[in-house]
Amino acid sequence: MMYRRLLTRNTAVLIAAGLMSCLAAAAHAQSTTSQMEGLKLSGDQPIQIQSDQLEIKEQEKKAFFTGNVQVVQGTTTMKAGKMTVLYTGQEGASVTAGNANIDKIFLDGTVFLSSGTQQATAEKGEFDMASQTFVLSGKQVVLSEGPNVFKGCKLTVLMATGEAKLDSCGGRVEIMLDPKSRQQQQNR
């Protein structure tokens, strides 16, 4: 028989801290291919997760966060309508005990990432922990840093190196750069 547990909004906050400990980073691209520090979640800071509902299927090693999902770590915030977490572990590993390893994370319903002056929005997102890859995709992926805006359909980030690639929607990648932002960065 499949083990199934349903929790409500604020109960999910405490359980999810252990669940997301492997969530490494999301980055922000400023050109078609670039080296970026970007939006990051690190393994050394606490993570707070809130959602309207959390369903854990231990037999299938899946956790489903639904409704107003918000993940906060340090200055980084991630929001989505739904977050599905696939995890692995030895026999008896449990996401509620904090001894499971994250395999993949899927984000659906408008995805929003923010850290400092950097922001990204998309329809979907996927973290693959084995390949250390993060992908944002949809009809339009919008990236911004202050007044600078970048638009495409797919952002792929290699989390280990910070290399990021923004693909177009069959046409061209759109970029709007404010020359004043370069002066501001040089003055820092």
MDTraj code that builds the backbone (N, CA, C; nanometers):
import mdtraj as md
import numpy as np

residues = "MET MET TYR ARG ARG LEU LEU THR ARG ASN THR ALA VAL LEU ILE ALA ALA GLY LEU MET SER CYS LEU ALA ALA ALA ALA HIS ALA GLN SER THR THR SER GLN MET GLU GLY LEU LYS LEU SER GLY ASP GLN PRO ILE GLN ILE GLN SER ASP GLN LEU GLU ILE LYS GLU GLN GLU LYS LYS ALA PHE PHE THR GLY ASN VAL GLN VAL VAL GLN GLY THR THR THR MET LYS ALA GLY LYS MET THR VAL LEU TYR THR GLY GLN GLU GLY ALA SER VAL THR ALA GLY ASN ALA ASN ILE ASP LYS ILE PHE LEU ASP GLY THR VAL PHE LEU SER SER GLY THR GLN GLN ALA THR ALA GLU LYS GLY GLU PHE ASP MET ALA SER GLN THR PHE VAL LEU SER GLY LYS GLN VAL VAL LEU SER GLU GLY PRO ASN VAL PHE LYS GLY CYS LYS LEU THR VAL LEU MET ALA THR GLY GLU ALA LYS LEU ASP SER CYS GLY GLY ARG VAL GLU ILE MET LEU ASP PRO LYS SER ARG GLN GLN GLN GLN ASN ARG".split()
xyz = np.array([
    [0.0831, -0.1180, 0.0000],
    [0.0000, 0.0000, 0.0000],
    [0.0884, 0.1256, 0.0000],
    [0.0519, 0.2202, -0.0841],
    [0.1295, 0.3428, -0.0967],
    [0.1047, 0.4321, 0.0244],
    [0.2146, 0.4830, 0.0829],
    [0.2064, 0.5745, 0.1965],
    [0.1819, 0.7141, 0.1420],
    [0.0825, 0.7815, 0.1934],
    [0.0472, 0.9138, 0.1442],
    [0.0183, 1.0055, 0.2609],
    [0.0731, 1.1258, 0.2573],
    [0.0527, 1.2201, 0.3657],
    [0.0173, 1.3553, 0.3057],
    [-0.0800, 1.4213, 0.3634],
    [-0.1238, 1.5512, 0.3167],
    [-0.1090, 1.6501, 0.4305],
    [-0.0327, 1.7570, 0.4080],
    [-0.0111, 1.8583, 0.5099],
    [-0.0623, 1.9923, 0.4586],
    [-0.0879, 2.0853, 0.5465],
    [-0.1358, 2.2157, 0.5040],
    [-0.0270, 2.3207, 0.5096],
    [-0.0603, 2.4392, 0.4683],
    [0.0285, 2.5518, 0.4423],
    [0.1503, 2.5631, 0.5324],
    [0.1420, 2.6017, 0.6529],
    [0.2603, 2.6341, 0.7333],
    [0.3336, 2.5118, 0.7860],
    [0.2722, 2.3956, 0.7894],
    [0.3409, 2.2744, 0.8314],
    [0.4515, 2.2401, 0.7326],
    [0.4288, 2.2713, 0.6054],
    [0.5255, 2.2401, 0.4999],
    [0.6564, 2.3160, 0.5171],
    [0.6538, 2.4294, 0.5814],
    [0.7732, 2.5125, 0.5970],
    [0.8855, 2.4372, 0.6664],
    [0.8581, 2.3730, 0.7786],
    [0.9621, 2.3051, 0.8554],
    [1.0123, 2.1790, 0.7874],
    [0.9221, 2.0991, 0.7320],
    [0.9612, 1.9736, 0.6681],
    [1.0488, 1.9991, 0.5462],
    [1.0177, 2.1021, 0.4716],
    [1.0854, 2.1267, 0.3457],
    [1.2276, 2.1763, 0.3604],
    [1.2672, 2.2260, 0.4745],
    [1.4040, 2.2751, 0.4913],
    [1.5049, 2.1650, 0.4609],
    [1.4848, 2.0467, 0.5128],
    [1.5744, 1.9351, 0.4839],
    [1.5626, 1.8891, 0.3401],
    [1.4421, 1.8971, 0.2846],
    [1.4156, 1.8543, 0.1483],
    [1.4958, 1.9324, 0.0453],
    [1.5147, 2.0602, 0.0685],
    [1.5767, 2.1446, -0.0314],
    [1.7250, 2.1694, -0.0091],
    [1.7875, 2.0984, 0.0815],
    [1.9270, 2.1273, 0.1138],
    [2.0222, 2.1096, -0.0040],
    [1.9846, 2.0314, -0.1036],
    [2.0728, 2.0116, -0.2189],
    [2.0463, 2.1101, -0.3317],
    [1.9435, 2.1924, -0.3171],
    [1.9112, 2.2880, -0.4217],
    [2.0249, 2.3884, -0.4332],
    [2.0978, 2.3838, -0.5406],
    [2.2234, 2.4571, -0.5487],
    [2.2111, 2.5989, -0.6024],
    [2.1694, 2.6201, -0.7248],
    [2.1774, 2.7552, -0.7785],
    [2.0871, 2.7728, -0.8990],
    [2.0521, 2.8957, -0.9237],
    [1.9862, 2.9345, -1.0474],
    [2.0585, 3.0597, -1.0940],
    [2.0852, 3.0701, -1.2219],
    [2.1614, 3.1862, -1.2671],
    [2.0839, 3.2650, -1.3706],
    [2.1393, 3.3757, -1.4049],
    [2.0744, 3.4758, -1.4872],
    [2.1667, 3.5103, -1.6041],
    [2.1184, 3.4976, -1.7282],
    [2.2026, 3.5205, -1.8454],
    [2.1926, 3.6630, -1.8947],
    [2.3060, 3.7211, -1.9376],
    [2.3046, 3.8563, -1.9916],
    [2.3327, 3.8583, -2.1409],
    [2.3567, 3.7444, -2.2007],
    [2.3758, 3.7358, -2.3449],
    [2.3441, 3.5931, -2.3849],
    [2.3636, 3.5603, -2.5121],
    [2.3308, 3.4258, -2.5570],
    [2.4066, 3.3217, -2.4757],
    [2.5359, 3.3402, -2.4545],
    [2.6137, 3.2542, -2.3666],
    [2.6998, 3.3435, -2.2789],
    [2.7056, 3.3125, -2.1495],
    [2.7749, 3.4020, -2.0574],
    [2.8189, 3.3266, -1.9332],
    [2.9129, 3.3836, -1.8611],
    [2.9555, 3.3327, -1.7302],
    [2.8875, 3.4204, -1.6266],
    [2.8042, 3.3614, -1.5393],
    [2.7234, 3.4412, -1.4487],
    [2.7320, 3.3925, -1.3052],
    [2.7338, 3.4849, -1.2108],
    [2.7191, 3.4496, -1.0694],
    [2.5720, 3.4303, -1.0414],
    [2.4906, 3.5299, -1.0742],
    [2.3471, 3.5203, -1.0792],
    [2.2731, 3.4900, -0.9512],
    [2.1521, 3.4415, -0.9700],
    [2.0621, 3.4063, -0.8615],
    [2.1067, 3.2738, -0.8038],
    [2.1319, 3.2682, -0.6743],
    [2.1860, 3.1463, -0.6174],
    [2.1136, 3.1043, -0.4917],
    [2.1026, 2.9741, -0.4740],
    [2.0644, 2.9147, -0.3469],
    [2.1844, 2.8326, -0.3055],
    [2.2316, 2.8491, -0.1842],
    [2.3511, 2.7776, -0.1420],
    [2.3158, 2.6733, -0.0372],
    [2.4038, 2.5759, -0.0191],
    [2.3788, 2.4676, 0.0743],
    [2.4084, 2.5015, 0.2191],
    [2.4586, 2.6224, 0.2474],
    [2.4991, 2.6538, 0.3844],
    [2.4039, 2.7486, 0.4566],
    [2.2913, 2.7832, 0.3956],
    [2.1943, 2.8708, 0.4602],
    [2.0611, 2.7981, 0.4737],
    [1.9831, 2.8310, 0.5774],
    [1.8518, 2.7677, 0.5927],
    [1.7595, 2.8044, 0.4771],
    [1.6709, 2.7140, 0.4439],
    [1.5731, 2.7349, 0.3378],
    [1.4345, 2.7272, 0.3990],
    [1.3501, 2.8236, 0.3646],
    [1.2119, 2.8236, 0.4114],
    [1.1220, 2.8024, 0.2905],
    [1.0324, 2.7040, 0.2996],
    [0.9388, 2.6766, 0.1913],
    [0.7981, 2.6872, 0.2459],
    [0.7137, 2.7568, 0.1725],
    [0.5728, 2.7667, 0.2077],
    [0.4905, 2.7291, 0.0865],
    [0.3786, 2.6623, 0.1087],
    [0.2843, 2.6319, 0.0020],
    [0.1477, 2.6101, 0.0658],
    [0.0439, 2.6143, -0.0162],
    [-0.0906, 2.5908, 0.0363],
    [-0.1074, 2.4454, 0.0790],
    [-0.0345, 2.3560, 0.0107],
    [-0.0506, 2.2138, 0.0380],
    [0.0797, 2.1393, 0.0087],
    [0.1067, 2.0339, 0.0831],
    [0.2208, 1.9460, 0.0597],
    [0.1725, 1.8027, 0.0669],
    [0.2001, 1.7274, -0.0376],
    [0.1663, 1.5855, -0.0417],
    [0.2962, 1.5083, -0.0629],
    [0.3242, 1.4132, 0.0254],
    [0.4456, 1.3330, 0.0158],
    [0.4063, 1.1888, -0.0137],
    [0.4643, 1.1330, -0.1189],
    [0.4431, 0.9932, -0.1554],
    [0.5754, 0.9213, -0.1348],
    [0.5966, 0.8686, -0.0129],
    [0.7242, 0.8051, 0.0234],
    [0.7577, 0.6871, -0.0674],
    [0.6588, 0.6044, -0.1026],
    [0.6844, 0.4873, -0.1877],
    [0.7378, 0.5287, -0.3241],
    [0.6866, 0.6391, -0.3782],
    [0.7294, 0.6870, -0.5096],
    [0.8467, 0.7836, -0.5003],
    [0.8824, 0.8227, -0.3779],
    [0.9895, 0.9192, -0.3518],
    [0.9632, 1.0514, -0.4240],
    [0.8430, 1.1051, -0.3998],
    [0.8009, 1.2317, -0.4587],
    [0.7360, 1.3183, -0.3528],
    [0.7561, 1.4497, -0.3657],
    [0.6883, 1.5465, -0.2805],
    [0.6271, 1.6517, -0.3721],
    [0.5000, 1.6838, -0.3485],
    [0.4266, 1.7789, -0.4311],
    [0.3864, 1.8993, -0.3472],
    [0.4454, 2.0153, -0.3772],
    [0.4075, 2.1410, -0.3138],
    [0.3136, 2.2101, -0.4122],
    [0.1930, 2.2472, -0.3693],
    [0.0997, 2.3120, -0.4603],
    [0.0405, 2.4379, -0.3985],
    [0.0116, 2.5335, -0.4828],
    [-0.0535, 2.6567, -0.4430],
    [0.0396, 2.7563, -0.3769],
    [0.0681, 2.8643, -0.4442],
    [0.1481, 2.9741, -0.3889],
    [0.2787, 2.9262, -0.3260],
    [0.3543, 2.8464, -0.3994],
    [0.4813, 2.7940, -0.3489],
    [0.5825, 2.9084, -0.3419],
    [0.6480, 2.9190, -0.2288],
    [0.7527, 3.0208, -0.2113],
    [0.8707, 2.9577, -0.1381],
    [0.9891, 2.9707, -0.1988],
    [1.1127, 2.9197, -0.1410],
    [1.2035, 3.0400, -0.1167],
    [1.2517, 3.0549, 0.0072],
    [1.3384, 3.1684, 0.0409],
    [1.4647, 3.1150, 0.1063],
    [1.5792, 3.1623, 0.0562],
    [1.7076, 3.1323, 0.1180],
    [1.7936, 3.2569, 0.1062],
    [1.8284, 3.3147, 0.2184],
    [1.9065, 3.4386, 0.2168],
    [1.8307, 3.5463, 0.1425],
    [1.8952, 3.6054, 0.0415],
    [1.8310, 3.7110, -0.0366],
    [1.7634, 3.6579, -0.1626],
    [1.7611, 3.5262, -0.1793],
    [1.7010, 3.4660, -0.2986],
    [1.5604, 3.4161, -0.2684],
    [1.4672, 3.4486, -0.3577],
    [1.3289, 3.4042, -0.3468],
    [1.2877, 3.3372, -0.4764],
    [1.2194, 3.2236, -0.4667],
    [1.1649, 3.1539, -0.5817],
    [1.0175, 3.1316, -0.5553],
    [0.9333, 3.1607, -0.6551],
    [0.7893, 3.1400, -0.6427],
    [0.7399, 3.0620, -0.7629],
    [0.6392, 2.9774, -0.7407],
    [0.5775, 2.9012, -0.8484],
    [0.4395, 2.8554, -0.8028],
    [0.3580, 2.8141, -0.8972],
    [0.2267, 2.7605, -0.8627],
    [0.2372, 2.6203, -0.8064],
    [0.3368, 2.5433, -0.8573],
    [0.3530, 2.4035, -0.8157],
    [0.5007, 2.3668, -0.8211],
    [0.5456, 2.2878, -0.7247],
    [0.6826, 2.2377, -0.7240],
    [0.6776, 2.0883, -0.6922],
    [0.7344, 2.0076, -0.7815],
    [0.7420, 1.8637, -0.7624],
    [0.8877, 1.8269, -0.7389],
    [0.9146, 1.7544, -0.6309],
    [1.0506, 1.7156, -0.5959],
    [1.0619, 1.5633, -0.6026],
    [1.1573, 1.5139, -0.6826],
    [1.1881, 1.3713, -0.6888],
    [1.3148, 1.3508, -0.6080],
    [1.3139, 1.2514, -0.5204],
    [1.4305, 1.2304, -0.4357],
    [1.4698, 1.0844, -0.4322],
    [1.5931, 1.0602, -0.3885],
    [1.6472, 0.9247, -0.3798],
    [1.6998, 0.9023, -0.2392],
    [1.7353, 0.7805, -0.2114],
    [1.7936, 0.7484, -0.0818],
    [1.7886, 0.5991, -0.0589],
    [1.8657, 0.5543, 0.0381],
    [1.8667, 0.4130, 0.0719],
    [1.7328, 0.3732, 0.1309],
    [1.7116, 0.2453, 0.1426],
    [1.5888, 0.1933, 0.2025],
    [1.5634, 0.2632, 0.3346],
    [1.4447, 0.3156, 0.3504],
    [1.4091, 0.3851, 0.4738],
    [1.4358, 0.5341, 0.4697],
    [1.5016, 0.5823, 0.3621],
    [1.5251, 0.7265, 0.3511],
    [1.3911, 0.7973, 0.3405],
    [1.3800, 0.9068, 0.4108],
    [1.2535, 0.9788, 0.4144],
    [1.2778, 1.1279, 0.4011],
    [1.1952, 1.1911, 0.3200],
    [1.2078, 1.3346, 0.3040],
    [1.1738, 1.4059, 0.4347],
    [1.0832, 1.3512, 0.5129],
    [1.0453, 1.4158, 0.6386],
    [1.1545, 1.4024, 0.7439],
    [1.2407, 1.3017, 0.7310],
    [1.3516, 1.2845, 0.8250],
    [1.4753, 1.3626, 0.7807],
    [1.4709, 1.4131, 0.6567],
    [1.5837, 1.4924, 0.6074],
    [1.7007, 1.4099, 0.5580],
    [1.6829, 1.2787, 0.5377],
    [1.7941, 1.1956, 0.4928],
    [1.7771, 1.1476, 0.3483],
    [1.7012, 1.2211, 0.2678],
    [1.6831, 1.1887, 0.1269],
    [1.7648, 1.2874, 0.0432],
    [1.8055, 1.2440, -0.0755],
    [1.8810, 1.3297, -0.1674],
    [1.7902, 1.3746, -0.2813],
    [1.7953, 1.5018, -0.3143],
    [1.7162, 1.5562, -0.4233],
    [1.7723, 1.5061, -0.5559],
    [1.6861, 1.4560, -0.6440],
    [1.7250, 1.4129, -0.7772],
    [1.6883, 1.5208, -0.8787],
    [1.5585, 1.5567, -0.8833],
    [1.5110, 1.6604, -0.9749],
    [1.4025, 1.7426, -0.9075],
    [1.3900, 1.8658, -0.9523],
    [1.2844, 1.9551, -0.9063],
    [1.2179, 2.0137, -1.0301],
    [1.0851, 2.0049, -1.0349],
    [1.0090, 2.0613, -1.1449],
    [0.9210, 2.1736, -1.0914],
    [0.9238, 2.2889, -1.1578],
    [0.8430, 2.4044, -1.1204],
    [0.7444, 2.4334, -1.2324],
    [0.6176, 2.4550, -1.1968],
    [0.5139, 2.4848, -1.2956],
    [0.4285, 2.6004, -1.2485],
    [0.3555, 2.6588, -1.3412],
    [0.2750, 2.7769, -1.3089],
    [0.3739, 2.8897, -1.2954],
    [0.3481, 3.0026, -1.3372],
    [0.4440, 3.1124, -1.3456],
    [0.5552, 3.1006, -1.2418],
    [0.6783, 3.0863, -1.2908],
    [0.7966, 3.0711, -1.2062],
    [0.8653, 3.2074, -1.1966],
    [0.9008, 3.2471, -1.0750],
    [0.9653, 3.3755, -1.0506],
    [1.0859, 3.3522, -0.9609],
    [1.2032, 3.4018, -1.0030],
    [1.3252, 3.3952, -0.9229],
    [1.3754, 3.5376, -0.9024],
    [1.4200, 3.5686, -0.7811],
    [1.4670, 3.7022, -0.7516],
    [1.5798, 3.6978, -0.6497],
    [1.6830, 3.7806, -0.6732],
    [1.7912, 3.7966, -0.5773],
    [1.8541, 3.9328, -0.6009],
    [1.8412, 4.0200, -0.5027],
    [1.8955, 4.1550, -0.5192],
    [1.8301, 4.2243, -0.6361],
    [1.9112, 4.2690, -0.7328],
    [1.8573, 4.3392, -0.8501],
    [1.8287, 4.2448, -0.9656],
    [1.8546, 4.1145, -0.9497],
    [1.8347, 4.0184, -1.0577],
    [1.7023, 3.9458, -1.0424],
    [1.6294, 3.9306, -1.1566],
    [1.5017, 3.8602, -1.1564],
    [1.4874, 3.7794, -1.2836],
    [1.4126, 3.6688, -1.2749],
    [1.3815, 3.5875, -1.3922],
    [1.2400, 3.5342, -1.3778],
    [1.1656, 3.5326, -1.4891],
    [1.0318, 3.4733, -1.4900],
    [1.0209, 3.3789, -1.6087],
    [0.9398, 3.2746, -1.5924],
    [0.9173, 3.1758, -1.6973],
    [0.7897, 3.0989, -1.6650],
    [0.7498, 3.0100, -1.7554],
    [0.6333, 2.9259, -1.7316],
    [0.6705, 2.7999, -1.6535],
    [0.7919, 2.7487, -1.6789],
    [0.8358, 2.6242, -1.6155],
    [0.9818, 2.6339, -1.5759],
    [1.0211, 2.5506, -1.4815],
    [1.1610, 2.5407, -1.4430],
    [1.1947, 2.3984, -1.4047],
    [1.3210, 2.3607, -1.4222],
    [1.3655, 2.2253, -1.3848],
    [1.5091, 2.2313, -1.3344],
    [1.5307, 2.1740, -1.2150],
    [1.6642, 2.1555, -1.1593],
    [1.6978, 2.0080, -1.1747],
    [1.8116, 1.9747, -1.2339],
    [1.8602, 1.8371, -1.2411],
    [1.9880, 1.8325, -1.1591],
    [1.9822, 1.7682, -1.0432],
    [2.0953, 1.7699, -0.9515],
    [2.2127, 1.6876, -1.0026],
    [2.1872, 1.5765, -1.0725],
    [2.2959, 1.4919, -1.1222],
    [2.3836, 1.5678, -1.2215],
    [2.3208, 1.6393, -1.3141],
    [2.3976, 1.7138, -1.4142],
    [2.4245, 1.8576, -1.3717],
    [2.3736, 1.8970, -1.2530],
    [2.3903, 2.0328, -1.2016],
    [2.3452, 2.1353, -1.3055],
    [2.2253, 2.1108, -1.3629],
    [2.1689, 2.1964, -1.4663],
    [2.0355, 2.2525, -1.4204],
    [2.0133, 2.3791, -1.4518],
    [1.8861, 2.4445, -1.4239],
    [1.8341, 2.5019, -1.5540],
    [1.7059, 2.4756, -1.5859],
    [1.6465, 2.5239, -1.7100],
    [1.5165, 2.5970, -1.6779],
    [1.5034, 2.7193, -1.7281],
    [1.3780, 2.7936, -1.7260],
    [1.3278, 2.7954, -1.8691],
    [1.1965, 2.7708, -1.8900],
    [1.1449, 2.7685, -2.0263],
    [1.0001, 2.8166, -2.0304],
    [0.9523, 2.8405, -2.1519],
    [0.8152, 2.8839, -2.1736],
    [0.8057, 2.9696, -2.2970],
    [0.6874, 3.0256, -2.3195],
    [0.6676, 3.1124, -2.4353],
    [0.7607, 3.2326, -2.4299],
    [0.7875, 3.2790, -2.3068],
    [0.8814, 3.3894, -2.2918],
    [0.9500, 3.3814, -2.1556],
    [1.0823, 3.3719, -2.1581],
    [1.1626, 3.3785, -2.0372],
    [1.2177, 3.5209, -2.0327],
    [1.1893, 3.5906, -1.9234],
    [1.2331, 3.7292, -1.9100],
    [1.3342, 3.7378, -1.7968],
    [1.4506, 3.7918, -1.8273],
    [1.5573, 3.8088, -1.7306],
    [1.5837, 3.9575, -1.7165],
    [1.6072, 4.0019, -1.5954],
    [1.6390, 4.1439, -1.5787],
    [1.7390, 4.1624, -1.4657],
    [1.8203, 4.2636, -1.4841],
    [1.9107, 4.3085, -1.3783],
    [1.9036, 4.4601, -1.3808],
    [1.8348, 4.5147, -1.2820],
    [1.8093, 4.6581, -1.2835],
    [1.7324, 4.6929, -1.4096],
    [1.7798, 4.7918, -1.4878],
    [1.7078, 4.8330, -1.6086],
    [1.7374, 4.7465, -1.7319],
    [1.8300, 4.6523, -1.7223],
    [1.8661, 4.5673, -1.8356],
    [1.7716, 4.4478, -1.8417],
    [1.7153, 4.4208, -1.9638],
    [1.6147, 4.3157, -1.9807],
    [1.6564, 4.2246, -2.0963],
    [1.6402, 4.0933, -2.0769],
    [1.6759, 3.9916, -2.1751],
    [1.5567, 3.8990, -2.1924],
    [1.5188, 3.8674, -2.3189],
    [1.4030, 3.7831, -2.3443],
    [1.4396, 3.6701, -2.4392],
    [1.3892, 3.5518, -2.4090],
    [1.4070, 3.4344, -2.4924],
    [1.3021, 3.3328, -2.4533],
    [1.3238, 3.2056, -2.4893],
    [1.2286, 3.1003, -2.4545],
    [1.2869, 2.9928, -2.3649],
    [1.4206, 2.9881, -2.3564],
    [1.4829, 2.8835, -2.2752],
    [1.6152, 2.9340, -2.2206],
    [1.6276, 2.9286, -2.0893],
    [1.7520, 2.9648, -2.0227],
    [1.8087, 2.8376, -1.9612],
    [1.9295, 2.8007, -2.0008],
    [1.9966, 2.6831, -1.9469],
    [2.1189, 2.7295, -1.8695],
    [2.1296, 2.6847, -1.7445],
    [2.2402, 2.7252, -1.6589],
    [2.3135, 2.6017, -1.6081],
    [2.4452, 2.5978, -1.6260],
    [2.5283, 2.4933, -1.5666],
    [2.5694, 2.5461, -1.4296],
    [2.5101, 2.4904, -1.3238],
    [2.5265, 2.5453, -1.1903],
    [2.6693, 2.5373, -1.1384],
    [2.7451, 2.4358, -1.1781],
    [2.8818, 2.4203, -1.1284],
    [2.9737, 2.5312, -1.1791],
    [2.9516, 2.5752, -1.3037],
    [3.0395, 2.6759, -1.3633],
    [2.9760, 2.8141, -1.3714],
    [2.8430, 2.8208, -1.3623],
    [2.7733, 2.9480, -1.3778],
    [2.7516, 2.9861, -1.5226],
    [2.7921, 2.9004, -1.6174],
    [2.7713, 2.9303, -1.7589],
    [2.6225, 2.9260, -1.7894],
    [2.5739, 3.0278, -1.8607],
    [2.4322, 3.0386, -1.8911],
    [2.4129, 3.0627, -2.0394],
    [2.3053, 3.0036, -2.0939],
    [2.2737, 3.0216, -2.2355],
    [2.1259, 3.0541, -2.2472],
    [2.0935, 3.1593, -2.3214],
    [1.9561, 3.2010, -2.3455],
    [1.9229, 3.1743, -2.4912],
    [1.8231, 3.0884, -2.5166],
    [1.7810, 3.0549, -2.6522],
    [1.6589, 3.1367, -2.6914],
    [1.6453, 3.1608, -2.8212],
    [1.5350, 3.2412, -2.8734],
    [1.4080, 3.1581, -2.8882],
    [1.3012, 3.2255, -2.9274],
    [1.1707, 3.1620, -2.9493],
    [1.1505, 3.1335, -3.0979],
    [1.2520, 3.0927, -3.1667],
    [1.2434, 3.0700, -3.3103],
    [1.2842, 3.1928, -3.3893],
    [1.2902, 3.3040, -3.3243],
    [1.3341, 3.4285, -3.3882],
    [1.4692, 3.4668, -3.3321],
    [1.4710, 3.5729, -3.2541],
    [1.5953, 3.6215, -3.1967],
    [1.5797, 3.6450, -3.0477],
    [1.6909, 3.6395, -2.9783],
    [1.6942, 3.6777, -2.8377],
    [1.6845, 3.8297, -2.8349],
    [1.6016, 3.8833, -2.7450],
    [1.5870, 4.0283, -2.7342],
    [1.6620, 4.0781, -2.6107],
    [1.7374, 4.1866, -2.6288],
    [1.8135, 4.2446, -2.5177],
    [1.7950, 4.3955, -2.5192],
    [1.7654, 4.4517, -2.4024],
    [1.7601, 4.5968, -2.3882],
    [1.8577, 4.6340, -2.2774],
    [1.9642, 4.7048, -2.3134],
    [2.0674, 4.7447, -2.2181],
    [2.0605, 4.8948, -2.1925],
    [2.0700, 4.9318, -2.0679],
    [2.0733, 5.0716, -2.0292],
    [2.2193, 5.1090, -2.0053],
    [2.2767, 5.2005, -2.0846],
    [2.4183, 5.2355, -2.0682],
    [2.4509, 5.2891, -1.9284],
    [2.3527, 5.3461, -1.8611],
    [2.3750, 5.3977, -1.7260],
    [2.4055, 5.2853, -1.6276],
    [2.3549, 5.1651, -1.6533],
    [2.3795, 5.0530, -1.5611],
    [2.5265, 5.0140, -1.5614],
    [2.5947, 5.0291, -1.6722],
    [2.7377, 4.9971, -1.6784],
    [2.8173, 5.0936, -1.5897],
    [2.7800, 5.2201, -1.5919],
    [2.8470, 5.3195, -1.5079],
    [2.8246, 5.2882, -1.3610],
    [2.7049, 5.2433, -1.3248],
    [2.6736, 5.2102, -1.1871],
    [2.7570, 5.0921, -1.1400],
    [2.7742, 4.9897, -1.2266],
    [2.8539, 4.8720, -1.1894],
    [3.0008, 4.9082, -1.1722],
    [3.0516, 5.0001, -1.2544],
    [3.1918, 5.0395, -1.2432],
    [3.2175, 5.1198, -1.1168],
    [3.1169, 5.1897, -1.0673],
    [3.1307, 5.2723, -0.9470],
    [3.1210, 5.1905, -0.8179],
    [3.0877, 5.0628, -0.8247],
    [3.0730, 4.9791, -0.7047],
    [3.2042, 4.9399, -0.6481],
])
top = md.Topology()
chain = top.add_chain()
for i, resn in enumerate(residues, 1):
    res = top.add_residue(resn, chain, resSeq=i)
    for name in ("N", "CA", "C"):
        top.add_atom(name, md.element.get_by_symbol(name[0]), res)
traj = md.Trajectory(xyz[None], top)
